[in-house]
Amino acid sequence: MFGRRVGFLKFKADMLEKETGTKLPGIVFARGPAVAVLIFLESGGETYVVLTEQARVPVGKSILELPAGMLDDERGDIVGTAVREVEEEIGITLNADAMVNLTALLDPATGQKVFPSPGGCDEELSLFLYRSPVKEEVIRALHGKEMGLRDHGELIKVRVIPYDKLWHVTADMKALSAIALYEMAKRDGLLPERNSHLST
């Protein structure tokens, strides 16, 4: 539990498809809403993206991922959760007012969320974009930095790579979805022009 909110739940549901009466697969892992942030750092004419690298037991290897986390406060504050997760996993403070909710650009019929594995899990993701100009020494200081909440079992290394290489070096669905949303929103002129500045 997260306070009074359910954190994790696994259950079996007996479900039938209404028109045909066919039984549907009903094992569900319920973990609820989560957030992830695509962070662009612009320096020396290059755009970099900030990632976490951590061992993931279910897949048996380390994965380069967007900083992310579950909506684990009782207020359901998705922007606040995104800012807090970046601070915990990367060690930088984002300006909440400058966060761009990429999933909010989806058609309302989608629920304006991304569902990573709807066949077995109810997890719904809100994906954010954050852009900030930085000096080159910020890039150098972040790359390789060790982060994470040790009491939560987090052993995280921060990685900073050029954005144009991101699609090629990650298997993280959050990152690949964020790239697709960002590129399509940019193509259609839906992104605000302003950048923000971060605190390190």
C-alpha positions in Angstrom: 0.0 0.0 0.0 1.0 3.6 -0.6 -0.7 5.1 2.4 -4.4 4.5 1.7 -3.8 3.8 -2.0 -3.2 0.3 -3.4 0.5 -0.1 -4.5 0.7 -3.6 -5.9 -2.0 -6.3 -6.4 -2.1 -9.5 -8.4 -5.5 -11.2 -8.9 -7.4 -13.5 -11.2 -10.7 -12.3 -12.7 -13.3 -14.4 -14.4 -14.1 -12.3 -17.5 -16.3 -13.0 -20.5 -16.4 -11.2 -23.8 -20.0 -9.8 -23.9 -21.0 -10.7 -27.5 -19.5 -14.2 -27.8 -19.4 -15.3 -24.2 -15.8 -16.3 -24.7 -13.7 -16.5 -21.6 -10.8 -13.9 -21.5 -7.4 -14.3 -19.9 -7.9 -12.9 -16.4 -4.5 -12.9 -14.5 -3.9 -9.2 -13.7 -0.9 -7.6 -12.1 -2.2 -4.2 -10.8 0.5 -1.6 -10.2 -1.3 1.6 -11.3 0.0 4.9 -12.7 3.6 5.8 -13.2 5.7 8.6 -14.7 8.9 8.9 -16.8 10.8 12.0 -18.0 12.7 12.5 -21.2 15.3 15.1 -20.2 17.1 17.0 -22.9 20.3 18.9 -21.9 21.5 21.2 -24.6 25.2 22.1 -24.7 27.7 23.0 -27.4 25.2 22.7 -30.1 24.4 19.1 -29.2 21.3 17.7 -27.5 21.9 15.1 -24.8 19.5 12.8 -22.9 19.9 11.7 -19.3 19.3 8.1 -18.5 19.5 5.7 -15.6 21.4 2.4 -15.8 20.4 -0.3 -13.4 20.2 -4.1 -13.2 16.7 -5.4 -13.8 16.2 -8.9 -12.4 13.1 -9.9 -14.5 15.1 -9.5 -17.8 18.5 -10.5 -16.3 20.5 -7.5 -17.4 21.2 -3.8 -17.0 18.9 -1.5 -19.0 19.4 2.2 -20.0 16.1 3.8 -19.0 14.4 7.1 -18.6 14.2 8.2 -15.0 10.8 7.0 -13.8 8.7 5.9 -10.9 5.3 4.9 -9.6 2.7 7.4 -8.5 3.2 6.6 -4.8 1.8 9.6 -3.1 -1.7 9.9 -1.9 -2.5 13.1 -3.8 -1.9 11.6 -7.3 0.4 14.4 -8.3 2.0 13.2 -11.5 4.1 16.3 -12.2 5.4 16.3 -8.6 6.1 12.6 -8.7 8.1 13.1 -12.0 10.2 15.9 -10.5 10.8 13.9 -7.3 11.9 10.8 -9.2 14.4 12.7 -11.3 15.8 14.3 -8.1 16.2 10.8 -6.5 17.5 9.0 -9.5 19.6 11.7 -11.3 20.3 14.3 -8.6 19.0 17.3 -10.5 16.0 19.5 -9.7 13.5 20.3 -12.5 11.2 23.3 -12.7 7.7 21.7 -12.5 6.2 24.5 -14.5 8.4 23.7 -17.5 7.4 20.0 -17.7 5.7 19.1 -21.0 3.2 16.2 -20.7 3.7 14.4 -24.0 1.0 11.8 -23.3 -1.5 14.7 -22.8 -1.1 15.3 -26.5 -2.7 12.0 -27.4 -6.3 11.8 -28.4 -8.6 11.8 -25.3 -10.0 8.4 -26.3 -6.6 6.9 -25.4 -6.9 8.1 -21.8 -3.9 10.2 -22.6 -1.6 7.6 -21.1 0.7 4.9 -22.5 0.0 1.2 -21.5 3.3 -0.8 -21.5 1.7 -4.2 -21.2 -2.1 -4.1 -21.3 -2.4 -7.9 -21.7 -1.2 -8.5 -18.1 -0.8 -5.2 -16.3 -2.9 -2.1 -15.6 0.2 0.1 -15.4 -0.4 3.5 -17.2 2.4 5.9 -17.9 2.5 9.6 -18.2 5.6 10.6 -20.2 7.1 14.1 -19.8 9.6 16.2 -21.7 12.0 18.6 -20.0 14.6 20.8 -21.9 17.4 22.8 -20.4 20.6 24.5 -21.7 23.6 23.5 -19.6 27.4 24.0 -19.5 29.6 21.2 -20.6 30.8 20.6 -17.1 27.3 19.7 -16.0 27.2 16.9 -18.7 30.6 15.6 -17.4 29.5 15.7 -13.8 26.3 13.8 -14.4 27.7 11.0 -16.6 28.7 8.0 -14.4 27.3 9.6 -11.2 26.0 7.0 -8.7 22.5 7.6 -7.4 19.3 5.8 -6.1 17.7 5.2 -2.8 19.8 2.4 -1.2 17.2 1.6 1.3 14.8 0.9 -1.6 17.4 -1.4 -3.3 18.2 1.2 -6.0 21.7 1.1 -7.4 21.7 3.5 -10.3 24.4 4.9 -12.6 23.5 8.1 -14.5 24.3 8.0 -18.2 24.3 11.0 -20.5 24.3 10.3 -24.3 23.6 12.2 -27.5 19.8 12.2 -28.2 20.3 11.0 -31.8 21.8 7.8 -30.5 19.1 7.1 -27.9 16.7 5.0 -30.1 19.6 2.7 -31.0 21.0 2.0 -27.5 18.0 1.4 -25.3 15.4 -1.4 -25.0 13.4 0.7 -22.6 9.8 1.0 -23.8 9.4 4.3 -21.9 12.3 5.9 -23.8 11.2 4.6 -27.2 7.6 5.7 -26.6 8.8 9.1 -25.5 11.0 9.5 -28.6 8.0 8.6 -30.8 5.7 11.1 -29.0 8.3 13.8 -29.0 9.2 13.4 -32.7 5.5 13.4 -33.8 4.6 16.3 -31.6 7.6 18.3 -33.0 6.6 17.4 -36.5 3.0 18.6 -35.9 4.2 21.8 -34.1 2.6 20.9 -30.8 5.6 21.6 -28.5 6.1 24.9 -26.6 9.3 26.7 -27.7 10.6 27.6 -24.2 13.4 25.8 -22.4 13.9 25.9 -18.7 17.0 25.7 -16.4 17.7 23.0 -13.9 19.4 23.0 -10.5 22.2 20.5 -9.8 
